[in-house]
Amino acid sequence: MGKPSIFYVITSLNRGGAETHLWRVLPDLKDKGYDISIITIREKGELAEKFEGKGIRVFGPLLKYPKPNVGDHIWGPSIKLPIMSRFGSRLWYLVRMLQLCLCLMIRRPDVIHFFLPEGYLIGGIASIFAMLPNRVMSRRSLNVYQSKYPAVVRKLELILHKKMKLILGNSQEVVSQLISDEGCDPTKVRLIYNGMRKPKLRGDNIRAQFNIDLDDVVFTQVANLIPYKGYEDLIRACATLPKDKKWKLLIVGADRDWYREVLETLVLDMDINDRVIFTGPSEAVADIYAASDVGVLASHEEGFSNAILEGMAAKLPMVVTNVGGNAEAVLDKQTGLVVPPHAPKELGQALTAMLEKTDLRERYGSAGLTRLEEKFSHQVCVDTYDRLYQELIKS
């Protein structure tokens, strides 16, 4: 009997929270004896080579996605497009669904696992036509994203929920939404927190690279540059910090839809351009956190953030907004500070407290690392996936 096979379906392998989570988990699952493949809907993405280097196959589309930069989605663009462009995009998705259906009929994986809405819709429908029995969906965020799509998207997701063997949430808040708001069968819904290893820090001189003084207090937010990550709130909050204190803000993440220009303009308007550094995307996130003093996540919506765990693993106190699973990871006034979303004033007060109290930063940082090791172990995360897959395959 061969290795049990698992196919993962996701929009792409461009860097993001779900993609990074898969990068951490799948090589370990492969080492446990699974034959793993990834199917991407739009394009392979920048992380594809890393997966392939670990012996994990990545299947991308045969035809190039027609509108990669305009923000459109499967059931209708988020901005107005010419009718022909809209038709071409939907035709492309139909062809992609047929390709995926044929692939699944031929390869017949033991388990198919969907990540992110586009992967769920395209992959879920294709898997039904391919008559695959063991379907799993992972919800990685709160369902507020559904309000940005036509109503048919939510209706299709509710139909697909009934076709799943398991539905996984990465925070208690996400799990609660799936059951109470979307009518998922509680016996099918499971919670799997993201896991994190304590990183092996290389000690790179990040501060010298960005011309940061050794006595500067460094605040760092790691997230792609997207409006819902709360960057405008964060910049306004930092503008309220005491002018006589030495501090820097590192913004670490890839630009999305030219949003960086908006943020850079706001930094100039707030007159803190000498204190804010846009690093762009980085593969040295652990080292950047190691060179920081406080981790921040000012997001307006969230499932369960890898970035928070990365900060805790670097022994940083965290300042986060009370959305999604943020307050499940960070215990207010124990491992960091939890503030309301959309509240630059309260966020600024929390950052000021961290700026002025070295002992507070050290106490919260140590407690956060202990909590990470006890509650959010990487090995527990991998073992939980393994156990659930074995249950499905044996049944």
MOPEFEN-V53305 format. One record per residue. N is the residue number from 0. RES is the residue in three letters. SS is DSSP state (2 for helix, 1 for strand, 0 for the rest). OMEGA is omega as a letter, one per 20 degrees, with the letter a starting at -180 (none if undefined). Layout:
[[N | RES | SS | OMEGA] [N | RES | SS | OMEGA]]
//
This chain:
[[0 | MET | 0 | a] [1 | GLY | 0 | r] [2 | LYS | 0 | r] [3 | PRO | 0 | a] [4 | SER | 1 | r] [5 | ILE | 1 | r] [6 | PHE | 1 | r] [7 | TYR | 1 | r] [8 | VAL | 1 | a] [9 | ILE | 1 | a] [10 | THR | 0 | r] [11 | SER | 0 | r] [12 | LEU | 0 | r] [13 | ASN | 0 | a] [14 | ARG | 0 | r] [15 | GLY | 0 | a] [16 | GLY | 2 | a] [17 | ALA | 2 | a] [18 | GLU | 2 | r] [19 | THR | 2 | r] [20 | HIS | 2 | r] [21 | LEU | 2 | a] [22 | TRP | 2 | r] [23 | ARG | 2 | a] [24 | VAL | 2 | a] [25 | LEU | 2 | r] [26 | PRO | 2 | r] [27 | ASP | 2 | r] [28 | LEU | 2 | r] [29 | LYS | 2 | r] [30 | ASP | 2 | r] [31 | LYS | 0 | r] [32 | GLY | 0 | r] [33 | TYR | 0 | r] [34 | ASP | 1 | a] [35 | ILE | 1 | r] [36 | SER | 1 | r] [37 | ILE | 1 | r] [38 | ILE | 1 | r] [39 | THR | 1 | a] [40 | ILE | 0 | a] [41 | ARG | 0 | a] [42 | GLU | 0 | r] [43 | LYS | 0 | r] [44 | GLY | 0 | a] [45 | GLU | 0 | a] [46 | LEU | 0 | a] [47 | ALA | 2 | a] [48 | GLU | 2 | r] [49 | LYS | 2 | r] [50 | PHE | 2 | a] [51 | GLU | 2 | r] [52 | GLY | 2 | r] [53 | LYS | 0 | r] [54 | GLY | 0 | r] [55 | ILE | 0 | a] [56 | ARG | 1 | r] [57 | VAL | 1 | r] [58 | PHE | 1 | r] [59 | GLY | 0 | r] [60 | PRO | 0 | r] [61 | LEU | 0 | a] [62 | LEU | 0 | a] [63 | LYS | 0 | r] [64 | TYR | 0 | a] [65 | PRO | 0 | a] [66 | LYS | 0 | a] [67 | PRO | 0 | a] [68 | ASN | 0 | a] [69 | VAL | 0 | r] [70 | GLY | 0 | r] [71 | ASP | 1 | r] [72 | HIS | 1 | a] [73 | ILE | 0 | a] [74 | TRP | 0 | r] [75 | GLY | 1 | a] [76 | PRO | 1 | r] [77 | SER | 0 | r] [78 | ILE | 0 | a] [79 | LYS | 0 | r] [80 | LEU | 0 | r] [81 | PRO | 0 | a] [82 | ILE | 2 | a] [83 | MET | 2 | r] [84 | SER | 2 | r] [85 | ARG | 2 | r] [86 | PHE | 2 | r] [87 | GLY | 2 | r] [88 | SER | 2 | a] [89 | ARG | 2 | r] [90 | LEU | 2 | r] [91 | TRP | 2 | r] [92 | TYR | 2 | r] [93 | LEU | 2 | r] [94 | VAL | 2 | a] [95 | ARG | 2 | r] [96 | MET | 2 | r] [97 | LEU | 2 | r] [98 | GLN | 2 | a] [99 | LEU | 2 | r] [100 | CYS | 2 | r] [101 | LEU | 2 | r] [102 | CYS | 2 | a] [103 | LEU | 2 | r] [104 | MET | 2 | a] [105 | ILE | 2 | a] [106 | ARG | 2 | r] [107 | ARG | 0 | r] [108 | PRO | 0 | r] [109 | ASP | 0 | r] [110 | VAL | 1 | r] [111 | ILE | 1 | a] [112 | HIS | 1 | a] [113 | PHE | 1 | r] [114 | PHE | 1 | r] [115 | LEU | 0 | a] [116 | PRO | 2 | a] [117 | GLU | 2 | r] [118 | GLY | 2 | a] [119 | TYR | 2 | a] [120 | LEU | 2 | a] [121 | ILE | 2 | a] [122 | GLY | 2 | a] [123 | GLY | 2 | r] [124 | ILE | 2 | r] [125 | ALA | 2 | a] [126 | SER | 2 | r] [127 | ILE | 2 | r] [128 | PHE | 2 | r] [129 | ALA | 0 | r] [130 | MET | 0 | r] [131 | LEU | 0 | a] [132 | PRO | 0 | a] [133 | ASN | 0 | a] [134 | ARG | 1 | a] [135 | VAL | 1 | r] [136 | MET | 1 | r] [137 | SER | 1 | r] [138 | ARG | 1 | a] [139 | ARG | 0 | a] [140 | SER | 0 | r] [141 | LEU | 0 | a] [142 | ASN | 2 | r] [143 | VAL | 2 | r] [144 | TYR | 2 | a] [145 | GLN | 2 | r] [146 | SER | 2 | a] [147 | LYS | 2 | a] [148 | TYR | 0 | r] [149 | PRO | 0 | a] [150 | ALA | 2 | a] [151 | VAL | 2 | a] [152 | VAL | 2 | r] [153 | ARG | 2 | a] [154 | LYS | 2 | r] [155 | LEU | 2 | r] [156 | GLU | 2 | r] [157 | LEU | 2 | r] [158 | ILE | 2 | a] [159 | LEU | 2 | r] [160 | HIS | 2 | a] [161 | LYS | 0 | a] [162 | LYS | 0 | a] [163 | MET | 0 | r] [164 | LYS | 0 | r] [165 | LEU | 1 | r] [166 | ILE | 1 | a] [167 | LEU | 1 | r] [168 | GLY | 1 | a] [169 | ASN | 0 | r] [170 | SER | 0 | r] [171 | GLN | 2 | r] [172 | GLU | 2 | r] [173 | VAL | 2 | r] [174 | VAL | 2 | a] [175 | SER | 2 | r] [176 | GLN | 2 | a] [177 | LEU | 2 | a] [178 | ILE | 2 | a] [179 | SER | 2 | a] [180 | ASP | 0 | a] [181 | GLU | 0 | r] [182 | GLY | 0 | r] [183 | CYS | 0 | r] [184 | ASP | 0 | a] [185 | PRO | 0 | a] [186 | THR | 0 | r] [187 | LYS | 0 | a] [188 | VAL | 1 | r] [189 | ARG | 1 | r] [190 | LEU | 1 | r] [191 | ILE | 0 | r] [192 | TYR | 0 | r] [193 | ASN | 0 | r] [194 | GLY | 0 | a] [195 | MET | 1 | r] [196 | ARG | 0 | r] [197 | LYS | 0 | a] [198 | PRO | 0 | r] [199 | LYS | 0 | a] [200 | LEU | 0 | a] [201 | ARG | 0 | r] [202 | GLY | 0 | r] [203 | ASP | 0 | a] [204 | ASN | 0 | a] [205 | ILE | 2 | a] [206 | ARG | 2 | r] [207 | ALA | 2 | a] [208 | GLN | 2 | a] [209 | PHE | 0 | r] [210 | ASN | 0 | r] [211 | ILE | 0 | r] [212 | ASP | 0 | a] [213 | LEU | 0 | a] [214 | ASP | 0 | r] [215 | ASP | 0 | r] [216 | VAL | 1 | a] [217 | VAL | 1 | r] [218 | PHE | 1 | a] [219 | THR | 1 | r] [220 | GLN | 1 | r] [221 | VAL | 1 | r] [222 | ALA | 0 | r] [223 | ASN | 0 | a] [224 | LEU | 1 | a] [225 | ILE | 0 | a] [226 | PRO | 2 | a] [227 | TYR | 2 | r] [228 | LYS | 2 | r] [229 | GLY | 0 | a] [230 | TYR | 2 | r] [231 | GLU | 2 | r] [232 | ASP | 2 | a] [233 | LEU | 2 | r] [234 | ILE | 2 | r] [235 | ARG | 2 | r] [236 | ALA | 2 | a] [237 | CYS | 2 | r] [238 | ALA | 0 | r] [239 | THR | 0 | a] [240 | LEU | 0 | a] [241 | PRO | 0 | a] [242 | LYS | 0 | a] [243 | ASP | 0 | r] [244 | LYS | 0 | r] [245 | LYS | 0 | r] [246 | TRP | 1 | r] [247 | LYS | 1 | r] [248 | LEU | 1 | r] [249 | LEU | 1 | r] [250 | ILE | 1 | a] [251 | VAL | 1 | r] [252 | GLY | 0 | a] [253 | ALA | 0 | r] [254 | ASP | 1 | r] [255 | ARG | 0 | r] [256 | ASP | 0 | r] [257 | TRP | 0 | a] [258 | TYR | 2 | a] [259 | ARG | 2 | r] [260 | GLU | 2 | r] [261 | VAL | 2 | a] [262 | LEU | 2 | r] [263 | GLU | 2 | r] [264 | THR | 2 | r] [265 | LEU | 2 | r] [266 | VAL | 2 | r] [267 | LEU | 2 | r] [268 | ASP | 2 | a] [269 | MET | 0 | r] [270 | ASP | 0 | r] [271 | ILE | 0 | a] [272 | ASN | 0 | r] [273 | ASP | 0 | a] [274 | ARG | 0 | a] [275 | VAL | 1 | a] [276 | ILE | 1 | r] [277 | PHE | 1 | a] [278 | THR | 1 | a] [279 | GLY | 1 | r] [280 | PRO | 0 | a] [281 | SER | 0 | r] [282 | GLU | 0 | a] [283 | ALA | 0 | a] [284 | VAL | 2 | a] [285 | ALA | 2 | r] [286 | ASP | 2 | r] [287 | ILE | 2 | r] [288 | TYR | 2 | a] [289 | ALA | 2 | r] [290 | ALA | 0 | a] [291 | SER | 0 | r] [292 | ASP | 0 | a] [293 | VAL | 1 | r] [294 | GLY | 1 | a] [295 | VAL | 1 | r] [296 | LEU | 1 | a] [297 | ALA | 0 | a] [298 | SER | 0 | r] [299 | HIS | 0 | r] [300 | GLU | 0 | a] [301 | GLU | 0 | r] [302 | GLY | 0 | r] [303 | PHE | 0 | a] [304 | SER | 0 | r] [305 | ASN | 2 | a] [306 | ALA | 2 | r] [307 | ILE | 2 | r] [308 | LEU | 2 | r] [309 | GLU | 2 | r] [310 | GLY | 2 | r] [311 | MET | 2 | r] [312 | ALA | 2 | r] [313 | ALA | 0 | r] [314 | LYS | 0 | r] [315 | LEU | 0 | r] [316 | PRO | 1 | a] [317 | MET | 1 | r] [318 | VAL | 1 | a] [319 | VAL | 1 | r] [320 | THR | 1 | a] [321 | ASN | 0 | r] [322 | VAL | 0 | r] [323 | GLY | 0 | a] [324 | GLY | 0 | a] [325 | ASN | 2 | a] [326 | ALA | 2 | r] [327 | GLU | 2 | r] [328 | ALA | 2 | a] [329 | VAL | 0 | r] [330 | LEU | 0 | a] [331 | ASP | 1 | r] [332 | LYS | 0 | r] [333 | GLN | 0 | r] [334 | THR | 0 | a] [335 | GLY | 1 | a] [336 | LEU | 1 | r] [337 | VAL | 1 | a] [338 | VAL | 1 | r] [339 | PRO | 0 | r] [340 | PRO | 0 | r] [341 | HIS | 0 | a] [342 | ALA | 0 | a] [343 | PRO | 2 | a] [344 | LYS | 2 | r] [345 | GLU | 2 | r] [346 | LEU | 2 | r] [347 | GLY | 2 | r] [348 | GLN | 2 | r] [349 | ALA | 2 | r] [350 | LEU | 2 | r] [351 | THR | 2 | r] [352 | ALA | 2 | r] [353 | MET | 2 | a] [354 | LEU | 2 | a] [355 | GLU | 2 | a] [356 | LYS | 0 | r] [357 | THR | 2 | a] [358 | ASP | 2 | r] [359 | LEU | 2 | r] [360 | ARG | 2 | a] [361 | GLU | 2 | a] [362 | ARG | 2 | r] [363 | TYR | 2 | a] [364 | GLY | 2 | r] [365 | SER | 2 | r] [366 | ALA | 2 | r] [367 | GLY | 2 | r] [368 | LEU | 2 | r] [369 | THR | 2 | r] [370 | ARG | 2 | r] [371 | LEU | 2 | a] [372 | GLU | 2 | a] [373 | GLU | 2 | a] [374 | LYS | 2 | a] [375 | PHE | 0 | a] [376 | SER | 1 | r] [377 | HIS | 2 | a] [378 | GLN | 2 | r] [379 | VAL | 2 | r] [380 | CYS | 2 | a] [381 | VAL | 2 | a] [382 | ASP | 2 | r] [383 | THR | 2 | r] [384 | TYR | 2 | a] [385 | ASP | 2 | a] [386 | ARG | 2 | a] [387 | LEU | 2 | r] [388 | TYR | 2 | r] [389 | GLN | 2 | r] [390 | GLU | 2 | a] [391 | LEU | 2 | a] [392 | ILE | 2 | a] [393 | LYS | 2 | a] [394 | SER | 0 | none]]
//
